[in-house]
Amino acid sequence: MDPTIYINERIDVVLMFHANSSERLTCVPWKMRYKTREIEFTVFGMRHATQKGKRMVHVFDMSDGVNDYRLELDAEHLTWTLVSMVEGVR
């Protein structure tokens, strides 16, 4: 059974810019607001760019140490989407 919860809703994101780090970690999500919850990320999983139609989308896999989240940044519209989450055990 797939534990993934598909959400696909726009979210607010606060970014962290690291001036002296690798290209992979230069700009990463630091926290997000989803509905009334503010979630701070503690683990950076992965980032990759992909195409959705003609638009470039950056996909981020993040974790708050308990739950895992997949976020997408639409590079054309500059919007963030919480694609999915996998709940951990608290």
N, C-alpha and C positions, 0 to 999 in steps of 0.2 A: 504494500500500500504506500502510495506516494504521500509523504508528510507535508508537501508544499501547499501553502495557502496562497492562491492567486488573488492579488488585490487590484493592480492596475489603476491606481489613483494618483493624481498630482499631489506633490508634497512640497514643503518648504525645506531648504537645505542650507546649512552653514558650512562653508568650505574652509579648509586649512591649506595655506600655501607654505611650502618648505623651500626656501631659496637655495639651500645647499644640499639637495638630495638628488637621487636618481630621477630620470624623466618619469618613471613609473609612479613615483611618490610626490612629484612636484605639487600637484593639486588634488586633494582627496576630500570626500565628505567627512566632516567632523561630527555633525549632529543633524538630526532631521526632526520635523514636527509632523506627526501623522495624527489627524483628528485632534484630540486634546493632549496627546502624549508627546513629550520631548524625549528623544532617544539619542544618547551619545555613543558613538562608535568607539570601540577599543581595539578592534582587530580589522586590519585591511586584508581581505582575501585575494582579490584579483581585480584587474581592470582590463578591458579590451574594447576596441572600437569595432563597429560593424555598420552595415548599411540597412536602413529600413526604407525601401523604395529608393528615392533619390537623396534621402536625408542621412547624415552621419549621426550615429548614436553611440555614446560611450556608456558601457555597462560596468557597474561596480558591484562586487560582492563584498558585503561588510557584515560585521557582527558587533553586538553590544556585550559579548562575552557569554550570552545565554542564547539569544535568538540570532538567526542568520537572515540577512536581507539582500535582495537584489534591487538595485536602483538603476535607472537609466537617465542620462542627460541627453536631451535632444539638442544637438549642436546648432541647428538652424533656428529653432524657436526659443532656445535657452530655457527649457522647462524640464523639471525633474519629475520622474514617476517612480513610485514604489511599485515594482512589478510583482514581487512575491516575498514571502517570508516563510521560514521553517522555525517552528517553536522548539525551544530547548526545554530542559527541565529545571525549574527553579527550586 
